[in-house]
Amino acid sequence: MISGNHSATLSEAPPPRVIAGEGTPESEWRNWDGLDSLPDVDLDVLIPPGSRVMFVAPHPDDEVLGMGGLMALLAQRHHRLALVAVTDGDASHRDSAKWPADRLRTERPRETLEALRRLGMHGVQLIRMHIGDGGVANAEEDLRQSLAAIIGPTDVVITTWSHDGHPDHEATGRAADHACIARGATLVEVPVWMWHWSHPGDVRVPWKRARRLVLDAPLVEAKRHAAHAFVSQLEDDPSTGRPAILPPFVLDRLLRSFEVLFV
């Protein structure tokens, strides 16, 4: 049984899922034995022979940060792969002279292509939805319908967790969930920002559904190399004085030697 030092009584309201500050440090996660005790995912069971795997990413980089090791592994195994880019990530740098929306709208999809190349994902089917960055919840029904139109009943759809803490991640997760139910497809959810606002043993997290995918050293390096293709997210912005969207303390939680899936 997975447990932690944190507990909540029935009378306490759950704390909000807030992405602020530096969040829970990776050292705290590493010191929790709950992660080591997660069952390993059986990919041959999760992804039956002949299934197409469709990754659905709210923003360019979410697919790599949450699922990059899995993507590279499936590419090595010659699975049929598709990537749905929900937004173009053009709202990541508000009021920036260095990274205005027009530049981001062009550059972030280019970064995705480079990241896929670094993961060895040649020939992946890439589908762009062009939904406004930061506005996925407002277009959730349209996204659900669009996904239902392209998802097949034998597909395995992998996307961000519907309680991940970021509105776009959550809306994407909900839309994919509903589309998978409608089409009879399999849904797998991946936490990204959960590692920031959550804590070891957090009762808000579905640990019983969590499975661990261990990555060997070449897969970890491939994922790290791919993550560094997203240059726009890794550099401080001198035009606004704001730090990088993905500073080292965020990457530490996402570039581990394993990935966690909710199945």
C-alpha positions as CSV (number, residue, x, y, z in Angstrom):
1,M,0.0,0.0,0.0
2,I,1.3,3.5,-0.9
3,S,1.3,5.9,2.0
4,G,2.9,9.2,3.0
5,N,3.3,11.5,5.9
6,H,0.5,13.8,4.7
7,S,-3.1,13.1,5.6
8,A,-6.4,15.0,5.5
9,T,-9.5,14.7,7.7
10,L,-12.9,14.5,6.2
11,S,-13.7,18.0,7.5
12,E,-10.8,19.5,5.7
13,A,-11.3,20.9,2.2
14,P,-8.7,19.6,-0.3
15,P,-6.0,22.3,-1.0
16,P,-6.2,23.8,-4.4
17,R,-4.0,22.6,-7.3
18,V,-1.9,25.7,-7.6
19,I,1.1,26.0,-9.9
20,A,3.2,28.6,-8.1
21,G,6.7,29.0,-6.8
22,E,9.1,26.1,-7.1
23,G,6.6,23.5,-5.9
24,T,7.6,20.2,-4.2
25,P,11.3,19.7,-4.7
26,E,12.5,16.6,-6.6
27,S,14.5,15.6,-3.5
28,E,11.2,15.1,-1.6
29,W,9.8,12.9,-4.3
30,R,13.0,10.9,-4.4
31,N,12.9,10.3,-0.7
32,W,9.4,8.8,-0.9
33,D,9.4,5.1,-1.2
34,G,5.9,5.2,-2.7
35,L,7.3,5.8,-6.2
36,D,9.6,2.8,-5.9
37,S,6.7,0.6,-4.9
38,L,4.5,1.5,-7.9
39,P,3.8,-1.6,-10.2
40,D,5.7,-1.6,-13.5
41,V,3.5,-1.1,-16.5
42,D,3.2,-4.0,-18.9
43,L,3.4,-2.4,-22.3
44,D,2.4,-5.5,-24.1
45,V,-0.9,-5.5,-22.1
46,L,-1.4,-1.8,-22.2
47,I,-0.8,-1.6,-26.0
48,P,-2.0,-4.7,-27.7
49,P,-0.4,-5.8,-31.0
50,G,-1.7,-3.7,-33.9
51,S,-2.9,-0.8,-31.8
52,R,-2.1,2.7,-32.8
53,V,-0.9,4.9,-30.0
54,M,-2.1,8.5,-30.1
55,F,-0.4,11.1,-27.9
56,V,-2.6,14.2,-27.2
57,A,-0.5,17.2,-26.0
58,P,-2.1,20.4,-24.8
59,H,1.1,22.4,-25.6
60,P,4.3,21.7,-27.6
61,D,6.6,20.1,-25.0
62,D,4.0,18.3,-22.9
63,E,4.3,15.2,-24.9
64,V,8.0,15.0,-24.3
65,L,8.1,16.1,-20.7
66,G,5.4,13.7,-19.7
67,M,5.8,10.8,-22.2
68,G,9.1,11.3,-24.1
69,G,10.7,8.1,-22.8
70,L,7.6,6.1,-23.7
71,M,7.4,7.7,-27.1
72,A,11.0,6.9,-27.9
73,L,10.5,3.3,-26.7
74,L,7.4,2.8,-28.9
75,A,9.2,4.2,-31.9
76,Q,12.0,1.7,-31.3
77,R,9.4,-1.0,-31.3
78,H,7.9,0.3,-34.6
79,H,4.4,1.0,-33.2
80,R,2.1,3.1,-35.2
81,L,2.2,6.5,-33.6
82,A,0.2,9.7,-33.9
83,L,0.6,13.1,-32.1
84,V,-2.2,15.5,-31.7
85,A,-1.0,19.1,-30.9
86,V,-4.0,20.8,-29.3
87,T,-2.5,24.3,-29.2
88,D,0.6,25.9,-30.8
89,G,1.7,27.2,-27.4
90,D,1.7,30.8,-28.5
91,A,0.6,32.3,-25.1
92,S,3.6,31.1,-23.0
93,H,5.3,34.5,-22.9
94,R,2.8,37.2,-22.1
95,D,3.8,40.7,-23.2
96,S,7.2,39.5,-24.4
97,A,9.1,41.4,-27.0
98,K,11.5,38.5,-27.5
99,W,8.8,35.8,-27.8
100,P,5.7,37.5,-29.2
101,A,2.7,35.3,-30.0
102,D,3.4,35.3,-33.8
103,R,7.0,34.0,-33.2
104,L,5.9,31.4,-30.8
105,R,3.1,30.2,-33.1
106,T,5.8,29.4,-35.6
107,E,8.7,28.4,-33.4
108,R,7.1,26.1,-30.9
109,P,5.8,23.7,-33.6
110,R,9.3,23.7,-35.1
111,E,10.6,22.8,-31.7
112,T,8.2,19.8,-31.6
113,L,9.5,18.5,-34.9
114,E,13.1,18.7,-33.7
115,A,12.1,17.0,-30.4
116,L,10.4,14.2,-32.4
117,R,13.5,13.8,-34.5
118,R,15.7,13.5,-31.4
119,L,13.4,10.8,-30.1
120,G,13.7,8.8,-33.3
121,M,10.0,9.3,-34.1
122,H,10.3,9.3,-37.9
123,G,7.0,9.1,-39.8
124,V,4.8,9.9,-36.8
125,Q,1.3,11.1,-37.9
126,L,1.1,14.8,-36.7
127,I,-2.3,16.4,-36.3
128,R,-2.6,20.1,-35.3
129,M,-5.8,21.4,-33.8
130,H,-4.7,25.1,-33.6
131,I,-6.9,25.8,-30.5
132,G,-5.9,28.9,-28.7
133,D,-3.3,28.5,-26.0
134,G,-4.9,29.1,-22.6
135,G,-8.4,28.6,-24.0
136,V,-8.8,24.8,-24.3
137,A,-11.6,24.8,-21.8
138,N,-13.6,27.2,-23.9
139,A,-13.1,24.9,-26.9
140,E,-13.5,21.6,-25.0
141,E,-16.5,20.4,-26.8
142,D,-15.0,21.1,-30.2
143,L,-11.9,19.3,-29.2
144,R,-13.9,16.3,-28.0
145,Q,-15.7,16.1,-31.3
146,S,-12.5,16.5,-33.3
147,L,-10.8,13.7,-31.2
148,A,-13.8,11.4,-31.5
149,A,-13.6,11.8,-35.3
150,I,-10.0,10.6,-35.5
151,I,-9.8,8.1,-32.7
152,G,-10.4,4.4,-33.5
153,P,-11.7,1.8,-31.2
154,T,-8.4,-0.1,-31.1
155,D,-6.4,3.1,-30.4
156,V,-4.6,3.7,-27.1
157,V,-4.8,7.4,-26.3
158,I,-2.2,9.0,-24.0
159,T,-2.7,12.5,-22.7
160,T,-2.4,14.8,-19.7
161,W,-4.2,13.9,-16.5
162,S,-7.6,15.6,-16.2
163,H,-6.7,16.9,-12.7
164,D,-3.1,18.0,-13.6
165,G,-3.6,21.6,-12.3
166,H,-3.2,23.4,-15.6
167,P,-6.5,24.4,-17.2
168,D,-5.4,23.4,-20.7
169,H,-4.1,20.1,-19.4
170,E,-7.3,19.3,-17.6
171,A,-9.6,20.3,-20.4
172,T,-7.5,18.2,-22.8
173,G,-7.7,15.2,-20.5
174,R,-11.5,15.5,-20.1
175,A,-12.0,15.9,-23.9
176,A,-9.9,12.8,-24.6
177,D,-11.6,10.8,-21.9
178,H,-15.1,11.6,-23.3
179,A,-13.9,10.9,-26.9
180,C,-12.4,7.5,-25.9
181,I,-15.6,6.5,-24.1
182,A,-17.6,7.4,-27.2
183,R,-15.2,5.4,-29.5
184,G,-14.4,2.5,-27.2
185,A,-10.7,3.4,-27.1
186,T,-8.3,3.0,-24.2
187,L,-7.3,6.1,-22.3
188,V,-4.0,6.5,-20.4
189,E,-3.3,9.7,-18.4
190,V,0.1,11.2,-17.6
191,P,0.8,13.8,-14.8
192,V,3.0,16.7,-15.7
193,W,2.3,19.6,-13.4
194,M,1.0,17.3,-10.6
195,W,4.6,16.9,-9.5
196,H,4.7,20.6,-8.8
197,W,1.6,21.2,-6.6
198,S,1.2,17.7,-5.2
199,H,3.2,16.0,-2.5
200,P,4.2,12.3,-1.6
201,G,1.1,10.4,-0.6
202,D,-1.3,13.1,-1.7
203,V,-4.8,11.7,-1.4
204,R,-5.9,13.7,-4.5
205,V,-3.7,11.6,-6.7
206,P,-5.0,8.2,-8.0
207,W,-2.0,6.2,-6.9
208,K,-3.8,2.9,-7.2
209,R,-4.0,3.6,-11.0
210,A,-0.4,4.6,-11.2
211,R,2.1,2.5,-13.0
212,R,5.8,3.1,-13.5
213,L,7.7,2.8,-16.8
214,V,11.4,2.4,-16.1
215,L,13.7,4.0,-18.7
216,D,17.2,2.8,-19.4
217,A,20.1,5.2,-19.7
218,P,19.8,5.7,-23.5
219,L,16.1,6.5,-23.2
220,V,16.7,9.0,-20.4
221,E,19.3,10.7,-22.5
222,A,17.0,10.7,-25.6
223,K,14.2,12.3,-23.6
224,R,16.6,14.9,-22.1
225,H,18.0,15.7,-25.5
226,A,14.4,16.1,-26.9
227,A,13.3,18.3,-24.0
228,H,16.2,20.7,-24.8
229,A,14.8,21.2,-28.3
230,F,12.2,23.5,-26.7
231,V,14.6,26.5,-26.5
232,S,11.8,29.0,-26.1
233,Q,10.8,27.4,-22.8
234,L,14.3,27.0,-21.4
235,E,15.7,30.6,-21.5
236,D,15.0,33.5,-19.3
237,D,13.2,36.4,-21.0
238,P,15.2,39.6,-20.8
239,S,12.4,41.6,-22.4
240,T,10.1,40.9,-19.5
241,G,12.6,40.0,-16.8
242,R,10.7,36.7,-16.2
243,P,12.6,33.4,-15.7
244,A,12.4,30.4,-18.0
245,I,9.0,28.6,-18.3
246,L,10.9,25.4,-17.6
247,P,13.7,26.1,-15.1
248,P,16.0,23.4,-13.8
249,F,13.8,22.6,-10.8
250,V,10.9,21.8,-13.1
251,L,13.0,19.7,-15.4
252,D,14.4,17.7,-12.5
253,R,10.9,16.3,-11.7
254,L,10.2,15.4,-15.4
255,L,13.5,14.0,-16.6
256,R,13.8,11.1,-14.2
257,S,14.8,7.5,-15.0
258,F,11.1,6.5,-15.0
259,E,7.7,7.9,-16.1
260,V,4.4,7.5,-14.3
261,L,1.1,6.6,-16.1
262,F,-2.4,6.5,-14.8
263,V,-4.0,3.4,-16.4
